């Protein structure tokens, strides 16, 4: 399994569905990280098949905190967050893009 602890320049992007049991935990089934190795400059794309993200009410002022099934946690600065709704299903969706500050 890849070790992420040395990488702090990842771009994380994905989508989540606002529906969840507690309102703030979201299962992400198609998430990717674009990671630049600070030593070699090599750029790789890591796909994370299952993540959970927790945000508070004030989404713009929080650090996203990602937990993957492998136990990786990612915190960073949100670059862009957009929302859209599906009135027929009464669901709201979000798309996000961030720079990771810490990958543990």
Beta strands, then each sheet from edge to edge (+ up, - down):
strand 1: 11-17
strand 2: 25-28
strand 3: 31-36
strand 4: 43-48
strand 5: 51-54
strand 6: 64-68
strand 7: 73-86
strand 8: 91-103
sheet 1: 2+ 5- 6+ 7- 8+ 1- 3+ 4-
end
